[in-house]
């Protein structure tokens, strides 16, 4: 479709607006076997009653090229063109988009890069101040990419400078799990195949490997997420009887601690072996995928099932769910 007919095309000098922290998830983006993007809303009947909560173009079909969705934070999503390899940041609820300048390094067009959107003001007090004063919430698009076997580097884009910057550090986490990316505390985080969490500080390009909390030794099913502005780890035992959430607490410039945030009996909440923990974003909720009824389920820290998506019947979806908040 020509640019002049594209309702997403906007002036790149006009910044995109971001949602507040700590609101419940609106829904999940995912991909389909036809290489397209789809969106599923929590409580779709209630969402349909409010036009403001609908996504006008969930497949991003009006983009000038086919795109894949890679990351989301506070109402914004990052996408990449299938042919050009260019990155876009869009607000799918308002039909607004910017195309990022060409990045400097090769992020492997034939593979899914590990991408996170993270905001400079990602803490509760700064977010309240930004909303009260009308200040623009500046964000970074952080990309982790492989430069050698098991060795990774980062390149990050800043909406403040409108430039890409190559980080000076490298690390060796074996593999960065692209579908685990989370933005919190102004940084980007991913799980890795060595069981540590990769932490990237985009302003400095510093890479750190953070040990997972000790609780995952007895609760080996775990996933990271953002809850109320915190980096969170949700973990469960093999039978999903014990479900726990911990928040990362920076004890000092070089030391990380984990604080207990909540726990519940998974069996009383209807959990069972075979469920999969998903990334969370916004409110303090544990999000799971139950492949038996084909449901995405959100639960509070008391184990109450508050909302759900699905059933996603027909098998016309991939379970690469990307949490989205309007």
Secondary structure, 3 states (H helix, E strand, C coil): CCHHHCCCECCCCCCCCCCCCCCCCCEEEEECCCCCEEEEECCHHHHHCCHHHCCCCCCCCCCCCCEEEEEEECCEEEEEECCCCCEEEEECCCCEEEECCCCCCCCCCCCCCEEEEEECCCCHHHHHHHHHHCCCCCEEEEEEEEEECCEEEEEEEECCCCEEEECCCCECCCCECHHHCEEECCEEEEEECCCEEEEEECCCCEEEEEECCHHHHCCCEEEEEEECCEEEEEEECCCCCEEEEEEEEECCCCCEEEEEEEEEECCCCCCCCCCEEECCEECCCEEEEECCCCEEEEECCCCCEEEEEECCHHHCCCCCCEEECC
